[in-house]
Amino acid sequence: MLVNFIDMLNKAKEGNYAIPHFNINNLEWTKIILEKCEDLKIPVILGVSSSASKYMGGWFVCSNMVGSLIKEMNITIPVCLHVDHGTKEDCINAINNGFTSVMIDASKYKIDENIKITKEVVEYAHQRGISVEAEVGSIGLTTDSENIYADINDCIRLYKETGIDALAPAIGNAHGIYLEKPRLNYELLDEIKREISIPLVLHGGSGISHEDFEKLIKHGISKVNINTDLQIAWKKGLTNFLENNKEVYDPRKIILSGKEEMNKKIEELVNLFNTKM
């Protein structure tokens, strides 16, 4: 069933575990993730970025695809359909087309503008029962920036002045493949956790060590975003399949050749996050 993330993240926060957020990029990925999470009997957040939405045909297409798969596959676990790093326009369009949750990312602006934009999205979303995540600080593509940590006062202001349901603070994490060891700031994470009562989110989860994941969750992370790790797993399965099946040209077989490796990675992460219903 499609739900917002409030209940599942609050349970994760109280239970000291994390909910996986897996980005979906096509029909096959969505089926694989839903099927595996149903098998594991855990709640899941399906993330759709603006670029992925355009690739798949738009917010309406994504929403109807996920809703139809849930029905046709008899999915019984809670599923949250979430906008990942959306603009205000993305968030409103997605809400109007059936999404149950949004992440408004106005972190590129100064804190006053971030608060203004985020508050406008929260007001629109909450009137419709939609959960909202927001970001503070610079969570870029690499960790070679000097500005990789959120300001604690900005975190507190965004939380208190907007009414968001979850916060993604920059704590030295980054999207994509890490070029160096992540400089994760646990002291900052602890400080944010003390000052803010809502669940905290980790972006750029791919490539972080198992030891750091366990520590991050222990220090208050309740939601972890994963995309690159699944892409790498899928490519591994695809490459092996193509090397050993050069005569195959059926796109269904080719695209689904990464399923086994994706399933392995999903189960590995779910066990690491200690995800529960």
PyMOL commands that set and color helices and strands:
alter all, ss='L'
color gray80, all
select helices_A, chain A and resi 6-15+27-40+50-56+59-72+88-96+111-126+152-162+186-195+210-218+228-244+251-273
alter helices_A, ss='H'
color red, helices_A
select strands_A, chain A and resi 19-23+44-49+79-86+101-104+131-136+166-169+200-202+221-226
alter strands_A, ss='S'
color yellow, strands_A
deselect
rebuild
show_as cartoon
